[in-house]
Amino acid sequence: MVWVGTARARAKINLTLHIIGRREDGYHNLESLVAFANVCDDLRLVEGSRLSLTVSGPEASSLTDEKNNHILKAAMALAEHVPHLRTGAFHLTKRLPIASGMGGGSADAAAALRLLARLNDLTLQHPAILDAARNTGADVPVCLEGTSRIMRGIGDHLDEPVHLPRLFAVLVNPRRGSSTPAVFSKIGLTRGDVGSSSKHPCIVGGLTAPALLSRLAEGRNDMEAAAISLEPEIGAVRDALSALTTCRLVRMSGSGATVFGLFDDCRAAARASKMLKVLNPSWWVRSTTLA
């Protein structure tokens, strides 16, 4: 019988993103509380003798270079550490916009590693899986288990998972790509520079939703101003969400261009999503929960 497996690649949302400084090697050290949404890409693996990838779905046309897709990159990175790795044909149903600050490519790569781990009887803590995740992309390690936690450094240091209350969110992407290198360049830290001295809010498990919202309001996304200056449409999205009286917090995720708004309940989020879709039909808008 042919082995077949499926996995969800849930959108990664940076509820906070503090830039601690720029390292001597040129990379930036970050501190970020990450949660995962119930919107996702879907990945399927059918075991076979040849590693391959096909793509479909509403955002499939945005993936113009399948050979450099993170899914194949992750599989090949794992094959370097696991002799005779069993692989096969991947099929990605692409629903998340690319270059959106939601870690779509990283989530896809992490889903591929989860499927390959199951196929090859490896745990997610196996050194080969962890090495492949780190070698594929900075956000892949945090997407591997898909649990809310604080990530530090360049994504290579992960705190223990933290249980967050369910948050009701609207995710809005203006369908304008945001380049992470360009945003970092705009921020302009030189090697050895430190970022803002203000501390990351203390986030612990067991907080109520109102308490968590209060703590999140003490945080920020240090990439937001630079991203908006490069792509003003991100600012338009932020303004549209901020204008909604039921929206409790508005912030950009990652390096953009997706902005999220947090609401008290699913009904308020659904109404906001419907309104934004009507007013801005070209935007990608989804109401969801984060946890």
Kinemage of the C-alpha trace (Angstrom):
@kinemage 1
@onewidth
@group {chain A} dominant
@subgroup {mainchain}
@vectorlist {calphas} color= white
{ca met a 1} P 0.000 0.000 0.000
{ca val a 2} L 1.314 3.466 -0.933
{ca trp a 3} L 1.894 5.790 2.035
{ca val a 4} L -0.117 9.031 1.865
{ca gly a 5} L -0.056 11.836 4.427
{ca thr a 6} L -1.477 15.342 4.794
{ca ala a 7} L -0.523 18.327 6.918
{ca arg a 8} L -1.760 21.866 7.495
{ca ala a 9} L 0.644 24.782 7.101
{ca arg a 10} L -0.947 27.380 9.377
{ca ala a 11} L -0.199 31.076 8.999
{ca lys a 12} L 2.366 32.408 11.475
{ca ile a 13} L 1.468 35.741 13.073
{ca asn a 14} L 4.017 37.871 14.919
{ca leu a 15} L 1.971 39.398 17.728
{ca thr a 16} L 5.109 41.330 18.675
{ca leu a 17} L 8.435 41.784 16.891
{ca his a 18} L 11.231 43.642 18.668
{ca ile a 19} L 14.588 44.165 16.993
{ca ile a 20} L 17.237 43.740 19.686
{ca gly a 21} L 20.146 44.679 17.445
{ca arg a 22} L 22.255 43.743 14.458
{ca arg a 23} L 24.980 41.150 14.851
{ca glu a 24} L 28.512 41.374 13.531
{ca asp a 25} L 27.631 38.718 10.922
{ca gly a 26} L 24.938 41.028 9.517
{ca tyr a 27} L 21.895 39.177 10.844
{ca his a 28} L 19.388 40.837 13.166
{ca asn a 29} L 18.516 39.512 16.618
{ca leu a 30} L 14.783 39.546 17.259
{ca glu a 31} L 12.374 38.869 20.091
{ca ser a 32} L 8.909 37.942 18.901
{ca leu a 33} L 5.763 36.385 20.309
{ca val a 34} L 4.412 34.086 17.609
{ca ala a 35} L 0.920 32.617 17.358
{ca phe a 36} L -0.707 30.546 14.630
{ca ala a 37} L -3.933 31.191 12.754
{ca asn a 38} L -6.606 28.797 11.587
{ca val a 39} L -6.013 29.797 7.974
{ca cys a 40} L -3.489 27.695 6.158
{ca asp a 41} L -1.993 26.072 3.108
{ca asp a 42} L -2.517 22.314 2.797
{ca leu a 43} L 0.213 19.844 1.885
{ca arg a 44} L -0.081 16.244 0.714
{ca leu a 45} L 2.705 13.688 0.298
{ca val a 46} L 2.396 10.474 -1.679
{ca glu a 47} L 5.417 8.226 -1.207
{ca gly a 48} L 7.321 7.555 -4.401
{ca ser a 49} L 10.740 7.064 -5.899
{ca arg a 50} L 11.142 10.677 -7.033
{ca leu a 51} L 10.921 13.912 -5.065
{ca ser a 52} L 8.537 16.346 -6.795
{ca leu a 53} L 6.126 19.191 -6.156
{ca thr a 54} L 2.920 20.363 -7.788
{ca val a 55} L 0.876 23.384 -6.723
{ca ser a 56} L -2.768 24.392 -6.996
{ca gly a 57} L -5.138 26.670 -5.129
{ca pro a 58} L -6.192 30.328 -5.207
{ca glu a 59} L -2.645 31.659 -4.611
{ca ala a 60} L -0.839 29.095 -6.791
{ca ser a 61} L -0.097 31.565 -9.575
{ca ser a 62} L 2.116 33.591 -7.217
{ca leu a 63} L 4.603 30.718 -6.975
{ca thr a 64} L 6.545 31.167 -10.192
{ca asp a 65} L 9.671 29.196 -9.261
{ca glu a 66} L 8.626 25.814 -7.889
{ca lys a 67} L 12.177 24.428 -8.074
{ca asn a 68} L 13.270 26.860 -5.338
{ca asn a 69} L 10.189 26.275 -3.205
{ca his a 70} L 10.849 25.882 0.515
{ca ile a 71} L 9.159 22.476 0.479
{ca leu a 72} L 11.755 20.990 -1.852
{ca lys a 73} L 14.532 22.885 -0.094
{ca ala a 74} L 13.517 21.359 3.248
{ca ala a 75} L 13.263 17.860 1.801
{ca met a 76} L 16.693 18.117 0.198
{ca ala a 77} L 18.189 19.511 3.412
{ca leu a 78} L 16.800 16.546 5.337
{ca ala a 79} L 18.076 14.082 2.723
{ca glu a 80} L 21.616 15.362 3.358
{ca his a 81} L 21.376 14.091 6.945
{ca val a 82} L 19.265 10.948 6.491
{ca pro a 83} L 20.639 8.298 4.129
{ca his a 84} L 17.992 6.628 1.955
{ca leu a 85} L 15.349 9.140 3.016
{ca arg a 86} L 11.901 8.089 1.844
{ca thr a 87} L 10.258 10.946 -0.064
{ca gly a 88} L 7.737 11.232 -2.877
{ca ala a 89} L 5.344 13.597 -4.605
{ca phe a 90} L 4.225 16.678 -2.695
{ca his a 91} L 1.123 18.599 -3.663
{ca leu a 92} L 0.598 22.050 -2.165
{ca thr a 93} L -2.780 23.745 -2.066
{ca lys a 94} L -1.686 27.370 -1.786
{ca arg a 95} L -4.109 29.701 0.027
{ca leu a 96} L -1.794 32.147 1.825
{ca pro a 97} L -0.364 35.128 -0.071
{ca ile a 98} L 3.392 35.061 -0.571
{ca ala a 99} L 5.794 37.670 0.901
{ca ser a 100} L 3.043 38.466 3.379
{ca gly a 101} L 4.704 38.323 6.805
{ca met a 102} L 2.689 35.212 7.693
{ca gly a 103} L 5.503 32.747 7.116
{ca gly a 104} L 3.682 30.926 4.332
{ca gly a 105} L 6.806 29.444 2.766
{ca ser a 106} L 8.240 28.580 6.181
{ca ala a 107} L 4.978 26.977 7.270
{ca asp a 108} L 4.933 24.950 4.044
{ca ala a 109} L 8.517 23.782 4.682
{ca ala a 110} L 7.670 22.855 8.266
{ca ala a 111} L 4.628 20.886 7.081
{ca ala a 112} L 6.885 19.023 4.620
{ca leu a 113} L 9.297 18.133 7.415
{ca arg a 114} L 6.432 16.895 9.591
{ca leu a 115} L 5.239 14.640 6.775
{ca leu a 116} L 8.750 13.345 6.070
{ca ala a 117} L 9.272 12.726 9.784
{ca arg a 118} L 6.106 10.598 9.881
{ca leu a 119} L 7.071 8.720 6.729
{ca asn a 120} L 10.570 7.982 8.024
{ca asp a 121} L 9.662 7.315 11.676
{ca leu a 122} L 11.554 10.359 12.952
{ca thr a 123} L 10.512 12.591 15.843
{ca leu a 124} L 10.274 16.346 15.360
{ca gln a 125} L 13.127 16.644 17.873
{ca his a 126} L 15.425 14.447 15.770
{ca pro a 127} L 18.666 16.372 15.082
{ca ala a 128} L 18.269 15.868 11.333
{ca ile a 129} L 14.784 17.400 11.362
{ca leu a 130} L 15.947 20.362 13.461
{ca asp a 131} L 19.017 20.931 11.271
{ca ala a 132} L 16.909 20.802 8.110
{ca ala a 133} L 14.474 23.321 9.600
{ca arg a 134} L 17.253 25.759 10.531
{ca asn a 135} L 18.951 25.369 7.157
{ca thr a 136} L 15.733 26.025 5.234
{ca gly a 137} L 14.712 29.337 6.773
{ca ala a 138} L 14.703 31.447 9.929
{ca asp a 139} L 10.981 30.942 10.610
{ca val a 140} L 10.864 27.216 9.869
{ca pro a 141} L 11.886 26.046 13.387
{ca val a 142} L 9.031 27.933 15.084
{ca cys a 143} L 6.573 26.631 12.467
{ca leu a 144} L 7.685 23.025 12.973
{ca glu a 145} L 5.433 22.354 15.974
{ca gly a 146} L 3.112 25.287 15.271
{ca thr a 147} L 2.618 26.296 18.910
{ca ser a 148} L 2.581 29.817 20.327
{ca arg a 149} L 5.882 30.812 21.894
{ca ile a 150} L 8.533 33.520 21.971
{ca met a 151} L 11.288 33.169 19.389
{ca arg a 152} L 14.623 34.902 19.800
{ca gly a 153} L 17.849 35.493 17.917
{ca ile a 154} L 17.337 34.857 14.211
{ca gly a 155} L 14.635 32.329 15.036
{ca asp a 156} L 17.102 29.749 16.306
{ca his a 157} L 16.240 30.137 20.003
{ca leu a 158} L 12.714 29.108 20.985
{ca asp a 159} L 11.218 29.498 24.449
{ca glu a 160} L 8.931 26.818 25.809
{ca pro a 161} L 5.427 26.904 24.314
{ca val a 162} L 3.098 29.332 26.075
{ca his a 163} L -0.630 28.701 26.292
{ca leu a 164} L -2.472 31.766 25.012
{ca pro a 165} L -6.205 32.397 25.250
{ca arg a 166} L -7.991 32.210 21.931
{ca leu a 167} L -7.796 35.518 20.086
{ca phe a 168} L -10.270 36.596 17.425
{ca ala a 169} L -8.516 38.248 14.515
{ca val a 170} L -8.928 39.685 11.052
{ca leu a 171} L -5.937 39.295 8.752
{ca val a 172} L -5.633 41.763 5.878
{ca asn a 173} L -3.081 41.693 3.084
{ca pro a 174} L -3.174 44.419 0.408
{ca arg a 175} L -1.694 42.015 -2.141
{ca arg a 176} L 1.539 43.970 -2.219
{ca gly a 177} L 4.668 41.967 -1.506
{ca ser a 178} L 6.995 43.184 1.239
{ca ser a 179} L 10.714 42.374 0.965
{ca thr a 180} L 12.305 41.467 4.301
{ca pro a 181} L 15.845 42.485 3.181
{ca ala a 182} L 14.513 45.819 1.918
{ca val a 183} L 12.754 46.500 5.221
{ca phe a 184} L 15.866 45.672 7.248
{ca ser a 185} L 17.897 47.907 4.937
{ca lys a 186} L 15.421 50.756 5.462
{ca ile a 187} L 15.702 50.366 9.245
{ca gly a 188} L 19.399 50.965 8.736
{ca leu a 189} L 21.084 49.318 11.717
{ca thr a 190} L 24.795 48.776 11.142
{ca arg a 191} L 26.701 45.754 12.416
{ca gly a 192} L 26.977 45.866 16.180
{ca asp a 193} L 24.140 48.400 16.603
{ca val a 194} L 21.500 47.782 19.253
{ca gly a 195} L 17.801 48.325 18.744
{ca ser a 196} L 15.287 49.905 21.097
{ca ser a 197} L 16.092 49.526 24.777
{ca ser a 198} L 12.466 49.013 25.850
{ca lys a 199} L 11.787 45.505 27.048
{ca his a 200} L 9.479 42.935 25.520
{ca pro a 201} L 6.250 42.569 27.529
{ca cys a 202} L 6.105 39.607 29.889
{ca ile a 203} L 3.889 36.940 28.319
{ca val a 204} L 3.033 33.908 30.446
{ca gly a 205} L 0.539 31.102 30.114
{ca gly a 206} L -2.860 31.388 31.743
{ca leu a 207} L -3.524 35.037 30.881
{ca thr a 208} L -7.091 36.012 30.103
{ca ala a 209} L -7.736 37.533 26.690
{ca pro a 210} L -8.131 41.086 28.108
{ca ala a 211} L -4.905 40.698 30.105
{ca leu a 212} L -3.054 39.429 27.057
{ca leu a 213} L -4.336 42.322 24.943
{ca ser a 214} L -3.074 44.733 27.599
{ca arg a 215} L 0.365 43.108 27.529
{ca leu a 216} L 0.465 43.070 23.725
{ca ala a 217} L -0.311 46.787 23.668
{ca glu a 218} L 3.006 47.299 25.487
{ca gly a 219} L 4.826 45.638 22.589
{ca arg a 220} L 5.385 46.664 18.985
{ca asn a 221} L 6.625 45.612 15.575
{ca asp a 222} L 9.904 47.399 14.921
{ca met a 223} L 9.649 46.660 11.183
{ca glu a 224} L 6.292 48.341 10.717
{ca ala a 225} L 7.320 51.956 10.082
{ca ala a 226} L 9.999 50.963 7.575
{ca ala a 227} L 7.627 48.598 5.756
{ca ile a 228} L 4.949 51.293 5.485
{ca ser a 229} L 7.455 53.791 4.125
{ca leu a 230} L 8.376 51.287 1.393
{ca glu a 231} L 4.799 50.177 0.718
{ca pro a 232} L 2.229 52.815 1.775
{ca glu a 233} L -0.680 50.427 1.114
{ca ile a 234} L 0.285 48.667 4.367
{ca gly a 235} L -0.479 51.949 6.102
{ca ala a 236} L -3.837 52.096 4.347
{ca val a 237} L -4.673 48.639 5.706
{ca arg a 238} L -3.591 49.674 9.184
{ca asp a 239} L -5.749 52.802 8.989
{ca ala a 240} L -8.780 50.815 7.809
{ca leu a 241} L -8.525 48.399 10.730
{ca ser a 242} L -7.790 51.165 13.250
{ca ala a 243} L -10.950 52.995 12.150
{ca leu a 244} L -13.140 50.081 13.308
{ca thr a 245} L -14.470 50.855 16.793
{ca thr a 246} L -14.608 47.161 17.698
{ca cys a 247} L -10.930 46.573 16.909
{ca arg a 248} L -8.812 46.336 20.072
{ca leu a 249} L -5.299 46.165 18.626
{ca val a 250} L -3.801 46.663 15.159
{ca arg a 251} L -0.286 45.607 14.178
{ca met a 252} L 1.683 44.381 11.189
{ca ser a 253} L 2.934 40.783 11.184
{ca gly a 254} L 6.559 40.009 10.352
{ca ser a 255} L 8.037 42.290 7.712
{ca gly a 256} L 4.580 42.781 6.132
{ca ala a 257} L 2.524 43.249 4.204
{ca thr a 258} L -0.179 41.520 6.304
{ca val a 259} L -1.750 43.517 9.144
{ca phe a 260} L -3.892 41.937 11.847
{ca gly a 261} L -6.649 43.362 14.013
{ca leu a 262} L -7.812 41.749 17.255
{ca phe a 263} L -11.471 41.726 18.332
{ca asp a 264} L -13.497 40.694 21.380
{ca asp a 265} L -15.337 37.814 19.725
{ca cys a 266} L -15.879 35.947 16.478
{ca arg a 267} L -18.989 37.949 15.552
{ca ala a 268} L -17.150 41.275 15.713
{ca ala a 269} L -14.273 39.817 13.675
{ca ala a 270} L -16.646 38.381 11.080
{ca arg a 271} L -18.501 41.708 10.690
{ca ala a 272} L -15.227 43.576 10.305
{ca ser a 273} L -13.981 41.091 7.731
{ca lys a 274} L -17.177 41.388 5.695
{ca met a 275} L -17.057 45.182 5.761
{ca leu a 276} L -13.393 45.344 4.716
{ca lys a 277} L -14.008 42.936 1.830
{ca val a 278} L -16.827 45.145 0.538
{ca leu a 279} L -14.859 48.376 0.876
{ca asn a 280} L -11.601 46.954 -0.476
{ca pro a 281} L -12.387 44.039 -2.819
{ca ser a 282} L -8.786 43.791 -4.043
{ca trp a 283} L -7.450 43.020 -0.545
{ca trp a 284} L -7.019 39.512 0.879
{ca val a 285} L -9.146 39.495 4.049
{ca arg a 286} L -9.807 36.607 6.460
{ca ser a 287} L -11.395 36.384 9.894
{ca thr a 288} L -9.791 33.678 12.024
{ca thr a 289} L -8.669 32.684 15.492
{ca leu a 290} L -5.120 32.763 16.834
{ca ala a 291} L -3.659 30.473 19.462
